[in-house]
Amino acid sequence: MPELARDFGLLCGTLEPGAFNTITDVPGVSVGHCTVNAGDVHTGVTAVIPQPGNLFRQKIVAAAEVINGFGKSVGLMQVNELGTLETPILLTNTFGVSACATALIRRAIEENPDIGRTTGTVNPVVMECNDGWLSDIQSMAITEDHASEALLRASSAPVVQGNVGAGNGMSCFGFKGGIGNSSRQIKLDGQVFHLGVLVQANFGRAGDLVLPDGRRAVPDSIKEPERGSVIIILATDIPLDHRQLRRVARRSGAGLARLGSFWGNGSGDIALAFSTANRIRHDEKREIISAEVLNEACIDILFQAAAEGTQEAVLNAMCAAEPMTGRGKNHRPSLAEWLLNNGAEK
């Protein structure tokens, strides 16, 4: 099992994590990876499936928040216009977006042959980060098969983190980045709910990383301009409407700021949040429908969970990631190694 932030005594906030401390603590959520390593290619695809079943027929409420928009995502405009998600979410590298979108469209058509014929089209959701520092992004290595493999491998078990899937070629604050997870338990009306976070961490300027204990972690590398990106997926089983989800997604930026990020000009920092509590039927016949929503007076606990969970998910990505020497012998060291060499107690 890779070492994570808590193994080094790095605690983010005060809320308790879920049993796995991953996004799959939210019931029904599953995650799968397809990792590609071949020569100078170090890339992949990560799939987040919000709920089992036919998502096109039973949509879930969702919202996106663009913190800094230097990105090439697909599907976010319709998510914010209609407030729903109708496909799994795929994460990949910048030049893999089109292949992943096509894979999601084909999957949806296979499940729903009426798409584009007798009913509307489907809105695939794909987000990306640029792994060109460590991987030969010009090879256009990501294919529909890679996307399909990530979807097939999706599981509700604890999520593998670090150099996996879409996190394979990522960098973060001059260290090796990757896929990271965290979750928080939230008690409402005597019930235990969860907010889970998954990040594709590929952002931050070397030397800017601030650890929860106040130390500044500086890798042995050249200080470069901030040109990275981070994708943040937030999932919860608390009933929230689109507006509330967007408010929660916005607070993930507080978690990035705690780490020392200032969301640079060249950074694509995007958050997408969804709730599994309510389903929107594609074939709904009723003209008036009802849904439960959170009392707005109780939303601060979700804001806190989003900030804490994002902060810890990024650190988990970096702690789990192994050092990598990639394209052109470009190298990224491991944060775990830095912690061990700088007095971390395990």
GUNU-963048 format. One record per residue (C-alpha): residue number from 1; y, x, z. Coordinates in steps of 0.1 Angstrom, whole numbers. Example, Ala and Ser with C-alpha at 12.3 -4.5 7.8 and 13.67 -1.06 7.14 Angstrom:
# GUNU-963048
ATOM    k      Y      X      Z
ATOM    1    -45    123     78
ATOM    2    -11    137     71
***
This chain:
# GUNU-963048
ATOM    k      Y      X      Z
ATOM    1      0      0      0
ATOM    2     34     15    -10
ATOM    3     58     23     18
ATOM    4     86     -2     21
ATOM    5    120     -2     39
ATOM    6    107    -15     72
ATOM    7     81     14     73
ATOM    8    111     37     76
ATOM    9    129     16    102
ATOM   10    154      2     78
ATOM   11    160    -34     88
ATOM   12    184    -57     69
ATOM   13    199    -85     90
ATOM   14    184   -106    118
ATOM   15    164   -134    101
ATOM   16    126   -132    102
ATOM   17    108   -124     70
ATOM   18     79   -146     57
ATOM   19     42   -136     61
ATOM   20     42   -114     29
ATOM   21     80   -106     29
ATOM   22     79   -113     -9
ATOM   23     91   -141    -31
ATOM   24     56   -156    -31
ATOM   25     62   -167      5
ATOM   26     78   -197    -12
ATOM   27     47   -220    -17
ATOM   28     37   -223    -54
ATOM   29     56   -193    -66
ATOM   30     36   -166    -85
ATOM   31     44   -132   -100
ATOM   32     27   -111   -126
ATOM   33     33    -77   -141
ATOM   34     25    -59   -173
ATOM   35     32    -22   -171
ATOM   36     35      0   -202
ATOM   37     32     38   -201
ATOM   38     27     56   -233
ATOM   39     43     90   -241
ATOM   40     80     86   -236
ATOM   41     77     48   -231
ATOM   42     79     36   -194
ATOM   43     86     -1   -195
ATOM   44     71    -35   -189
ATOM   45     74    -72   -182
ATOM   46     75    -91   -150
ATOM   47     69   -129   -149
ATOM   48     80   -153   -122
ATOM   49     63   -187   -124
ATOM   50     82   -211   -101
ATOM   51     54   -236    -97
ATOM   52     20   -244   -112
ATOM   53     17   -270   -139
ATOM   54     37   -279   -170
ATOM   55     73   -268   -162
ATOM   56     87   -284   -194
ATOM   57     73   -318   -183
ATOM   58     82   -313   -146
ATOM   59    114   -292   -145
ATOM   60    128   -278   -114
ATOM   61    165   -275   -102
ATOM   62    181   -241   -109
ATOM   63    214   -223   -112
ATOM   64    226   -190   -125
ATOM   65    255   -168   -112
ATOM   66    269   -140   -133
ATOM   67    283   -114   -109
ATOM   68    292    -90   -137
ATOM   69    283   -100   -172
ATOM   70    273    -68   -190
ATOM   71    239    -82   -200
ATOM   72    218    -97   -228
ATOM   73    200   -125   -211
ATOM   74    186   -157   -228
ATOM   75    188   -192   -215
ATOM   76    214   -190   -187
ATOM   77    239   -212   -204
ATOM   78    216   -242   -206
ATOM   79    204   -236   -170
ATOM   80    240   -240   -158
ATOM   81    248   -269   -181
ATOM   82    218   -290   -172
ATOM   83    209   -275   -139
ATOM   84    172   -272   -146
ATOM   85    145   -246   -154
ATOM   86    117   -255   -178
ATOM   87     99   -222   -184
ATOM   88     88   -193   -163
ATOM   89    113   -165   -159
ATOM   90    105   -132   -177
ATOM   91    122    -98   -169
ATOM   92    120    -69   -192
ATOM   93    141    -42   -209
ATOM   94    171    -49   -230
ATOM   95    154    -46   -264
ATOM   96    124    -67   -252
ATOM   97    143    -99   -246
ATOM   98    135   -114   -280
ATOM   99     98   -108   -278
ATOM  100     96   -123   -244
ATOM  101    117   -154   -254
ATOM  102     93   -159   -283
ATOM  103     63   -157   -260
ATOM  104     78   -183   -237
ATOM  105     85   -206   -267
ATOM  106     50   -203   -280
ATOM  107     35   -210   -245
ATOM  108     56   -241   -241
ATOM  109     47   -254   -276
ATOM  110     10   -249   -269
ATOM  111     14   -270   -237
ATOM  112     37   -295   -254
ATOM  113     31   -300   -291
ATOM  114     60   -325   -293
ATOM  115     86   -297   -286
ATOM  116    110   -295   -316
ATOM  117     92   -324   -333
ATOM  118     96   -357   -314
ATOM  119    114   -343   -283
ATOM  120    139   -316   -277
ATOM  121    135   -279   -280
ATOM  122    127   -256   -250
ATOM  123    150   -232   -231
ATOM  124    132   -199   -225
ATOM  125    148   -178   -197
ATOM  126    146   -140   -201
ATOM  127    167   -114   -183
ATOM  128    169    -77   -187
ATOM  129    180    -42   -176
ATOM  130    183    -11   -197
ATOM  131    156     14   -189
ATOM  132    168     39   -216
ATOM  133    173     68   -192
ATOM  134    136     71   -184
ATOM  135    120     52   -214
ATOM  136    123     54   -251
ATOM  137    140     20   -255
ATOM  138    145     25   -292
ATOM  139    107     23   -297
ATOM  140    110    -15   -292
ATOM  141     77    -13   -273
ATOM  142     77    -47   -257
ATOM  143     56    -73   -276
ATOM  144     47   -109   -271
ATOM  145     13    -98   -259
ATOM  146     29    -79   -230
ATOM  147     48   -110   -220
ATOM  148     17   -131   -222
ATOM  149     -3   -106   -201
ATOM  150     24   -107   -174
ATOM  151     22   -145   -173
ATOM  152    -17   -144   -172
ATOM  153    -16   -120   -143
ATOM  154      7   -141   -122
ATOM  155     -6   -146    -87
ATOM  156      7   -160    -54
ATOM  157     -6   -129    -35
ATOM  158     19   -104    -21
ATOM  159     38    -89    -50
ATOM  160     32    -53    -61
ATOM  161     65    -34    -60
ATOM  162     81     -3    -74
ATOM  163     72     12   -108
ATOM  164     56    -19   -121
ATOM  165     63    -44   -148
ATOM  166     99    -47   -157
ATOM  167    108    -22   -130
ATOM  168     87      6   -145
ATOM  169    116     25   -161
ATOM  170    144     15   -138
ATOM  171    169     37   -118
ATOM  172    189     28    -87
ATOM  173    217     48    -70
ATOM  174    204     80    -87
ATOM  175    169     74    -73
ATOM  176    139     57    -90
ATOM  177    144     19    -90
ATOM  178    120     -9    -98
ATOM  179    108    -43    -87
ATOM  180    114    -52    -51
ATOM  181    109    -83    -29
ATOM  182    118    -98      4
ATOM  183    119   -132     21
ATOM  184    134   -150     50
ATOM  185    121   -179     71
ATOM  186    146   -208     77
ATOM  187    140   -236    102
ATOM  188    154   -270     93
ATOM  189    146   -303    110
ATOM  190    117   -287    128
ATOM  191    101   -274     97
ATOM  192     98   -238     84
ATOM  193    111   -231     49
ATOM  194    115   -199     30
ATOM  195    140   -182      7
ATOM  196    124   -154    -13
ATOM  197    141   -127    -34
ATOM  198    127   -106    -63
ATOM  199    150    -79    -78
ATOM  200    148    -57   -109
ATOM  201    169    -29    -95
ATOM  202    186     -7   -120
ATOM  203    221     -2   -107
ATOM  204    244     18    -85
ATOM  205    261     52    -88
ATOM  206    243     82    -73
ATOM  207    258     90    -39
ATOM  208    270     55    -32
ATOM  209    239     41    -15
ATOM  210    245     31     21
ATOM  211    214     25     42
ATOM  212    213     -2     69
ATOM  213    216     25     96
ATOM  214    248     37     81
ATOM  215    235     69     65
ATOM  216    245     76     29
ATOM  217    215     86      8
ATOM  218    225    111    -19
ATOM  219    199    123    -44
ATOM  220    200    157    -60
ATOM  221    214    145    -93
ATOM  222    247    144   -112
ATOM  223    270    116   -102
ATOM  224    272     93   -132
ATOM  225    294     63   -140
ATOM  226    280     29   -129
ATOM  227    262     16   -161
ATOM  228    231     -1   -146
ATOM  229    221    -36   -140
ATOM  230    203    -58   -114
ATOM  231    185    -91   -119
ATOM  232    181   -112    -88
ATOM  233    157   -141    -86
ATOM  234    160   -164    -56
ATOM  235    134   -190    -48
ATOM  236    133   -216    -20
ATOM  237    114   -247    -10
ATOM  238    145   -262      6
ATOM  239    159   -291    -14
ATOM  240    191   -280    -30
ATOM  241    211   -293    -59
ATOM  242    224   -272    -88
ATOM  243    258   -266    -72
ATOM  244    243   -256    -39
ATOM  245    219   -232    -56
ATOM  246    247   -216    -75
ATOM  247    265   -211    -42
ATOM  248    234   -194    -27
ATOM  249    229   -172    -58
ATOM  250    265   -160    -55
ATOM  251    258   -147    -19
ATOM  252    232   -122    -33
ATOM  253    262   -102    -43
ATOM  254    269    -96     -6
ATOM  255    235    -79     -4
ATOM  256    244    -56    -32
ATOM  257    278    -48    -16
ATOM  258    261    -39     17
ATOM  259    242    -12     -3
ATOM  260    274      3    -16
ATOM  261    275    -14    -50
ATOM  262    309    -24    -65
ATOM  263    295    -41    -96
ATOM  264    308    -15   -121
ATOM  265    323    -23   -155
ATOM  266    291    -14   -173
ATOM  267    267    -32   -150
ATOM  268    249    -65   -157
ATOM  269    245    -81   -123
ATOM  270    229   -116   -126
ATOM  271    213   -139   -101
ATOM  272    192   -170   -108
ATOM  273    182   -194    -80
ATOM  274    157   -223    -81
ATOM  275    143   -248    -57
ATOM  276    108   -261    -58
ATOM  277    115   -291    -37
ATOM  278    125   -316    -64
ATOM  279    110   -321    -99
ATOM  280    129   -336   -128
ATOM  281    106   -355   -152
ATOM  282    111   -348   -188
ATOM  283     98   -382   -197
ATOM  284    117   -401   -169
ATOM  285    122   -438   -177
ATOM  286    142   -448   -147
ATOM  287    180   -449   -152
ATOM  288    187   -441   -115
ATOM  289    166   -414    -97
ATOM  290    169   -401    -61
ATOM  291    164   -366    -46
ATOM  292    167   -350    -12
ATOM  293    194   -324     -7
ATOM  294    204   -301     21
ATOM  295    232   -311     44
ATOM  296    260   -289     33
ATOM  297    269   -281     69
ATOM  298    236   -262     72
ATOM  299    240   -240     41
ATOM  300    253   -209     59
ATOM  301    218   -199     70
ATOM  302    208   -198     33
ATOM  303    239   -176     25
ATOM  304    228   -152     52
ATOM  305    192   -152     39
ATOM  306    203   -145      3
ATOM  307    224   -115     14
ATOM  308    198   -100     37
ATOM  309    169   -107     13
ATOM  310    187    -91    -16
ATOM  311    196    -60      4
ATOM  312    160    -55     16
ATOM  313    145    -63    -18
ATOM  314    165    -35    -34
ATOM  315    155    -10     -7
ATOM  316    119    -21    -11
ATOM  317    120    -15    -48
ATOM  318    133     20    -42
ATOM  319    110     29    -13
ATOM  320     79     17    -32
ATOM  321     89     34    -64
ATOM  322     73     68    -71
ATOM  323     94     96    -86
ATOM  324     93     97   -124
ATOM  325    101    122   -151
ATOM  326    105    102   -183
ATOM  327    121    105   -218
ATOM  328    138    138   -225
ATOM  329    125    151   -191
ATOM  330    150    129   -174
ATOM  331    140    126   -137
ATOM  332    145    102   -109
ATOM  333    134    111    -73
ATOM  334    119     87    -48
ATOM  335    140     73    -20
ATOM  336    109     74      2
ATOM  337    107    112     -3
ATOM  338    144    115      6
ATOM  339    139     95     38
ATOM  340    109    116     48
ATOM  341    129    148     42
ATOM  342    160    135     61
ATOM  343    145    126     94
ATOM  344    131     91     88
ATOM  345    107     80    116
ATOM  346     77     61    104
***
